[in-house]
Amino acid sequence: MITFLTTVHILACIGLIILVLMQDSKGGGMFSGQSSSNSVLGATGGATLTNNLTKVVSVILAVTCLSLAVMMAKSQKSVVDTGVMANANQPAAQPTTPIAAMAASVDATKTAPAAPPATTAPAEPKK
């Protein structure tokens, strides 16, 4: 489905580019060498076929853009979920009661006295 929508989206992009270039503007469009009058349907001229097609293709482009964004957001997970750290060991659970938290902090501050450094007797010279 994503491939189909992507194909429609790309075709709509190309079609919109072509339609915008084909439209007759005040300075002349892509085919400004043609001298045609737009005053057939009134002083300002009616909506031409290219104007109507541009509106339709732009709506198709917007719909495919939004639907692709929604579909891609649902199908992919975060980098954090799939990265190297996803399988890392979880830290130990912290105590939830205040008494257990105080006991854990007291246990953490207690340390065994350091053993005196071992001394070695100097080696006696050989005779």
N, C-alpha and C positions, 0 to 999 in steps of 0.2 A: 504494500500500500504506500509505503514511504517512497519507494522508487517511482511508482506511478505519479504521485503528487509532485515529486521533484521534476519529473519529465514535463508535466503540465505547467509547472511553475517556470521552467526555463523557456518553454515555448511561448508562454504568455509574456515573459520579459522581452523576447526577441520580437514578438508581434507588436507589443506596445511601442518599442523603439521604432519599428517600421511605420506604424500608424501615426505616431507623432511627427515623424519626418515628412509623411505624405500630406499632412493637413495644410490647408491653404491659410497662410497667415497674412498680416498686413504687409510684411516685407516680401512675401512670396514664399512658397513652401519648397519642397524638394523639386517639384516640377513647376517652377515659376516661369519657365519659358512658355507655358500654355497660357493663353489669355482667355480665361473664362470668367463670366460674371456670376456672382452668387446672388443676384437680385431676382431670381426666378420666383421665390416664395415671399417676397416683400422687400422692403428697403434694406433691412439688415441681413436678409438671406435666411434660409431655413437651416435647420440642423442637417448637415450633410451626412452621408453614409460613414465617412471616416470619423466624424465626431461621435456618432452613435457607437461605432465599433470600438473607439478608444475608451468610451465609458464602460462598455461591456468587458473588454479585456482588462481594464484596470480593476474592476470588481473581482474578476477571476483571479488576478494577481494577488489582491488583498486576501481573498478567501484561502488560496493555497498557502500564502505566507503564514497566516494565523494557524491553519491546520497543521502545517509542518512544524511550527514552533511548539504546539501542544503535543503532537505525537513524539517529537524528539525529547521533550521534557519528561514524558512518561517512560520512554524506553531506555534512557541512560541514567546511570547512577553517578553519584559524586566521585571525584577522584579519590577522596578520602576513603570511600567505601571499597574501592577496587584497587587501591594503591598497595605499596609494600607494607605499610603499617596495619593493614586490615587484619592480618593474622598474628599480630603481636600479642604477647601475654598481657592480660588485663591486670591492673594493680589490685592488691588485696583490698577487700571491702573495709571501709573505715567504721569504727564503732559508732552506733547510733545513739546510745544513751550517754548522758553526761558523766555518769559514774565510770562507765567503761572507758570513756575518753580520758578521764583523769587518771585512771589506773594505767592506761597505755602510755600516757605522758610521763608518769612516775617511773614506769619500767624502762622507758627510753633514756631517762636521765641517770639511772643507776648504772654504774660501770664497775667492773672488778678492778681492784688495785693493780697497778702495773707491777710486774715482777721485776726484781732488780736485774740489771744487766749481768749476764754471765761473764765472769772474768776467767781468763786462762793464765796459767802460770807461765812465766817466761821459759823458754826452752833452755836447758842447761847445755853449755858448750861441751862438745865431745873431747875427750882427752886421749 
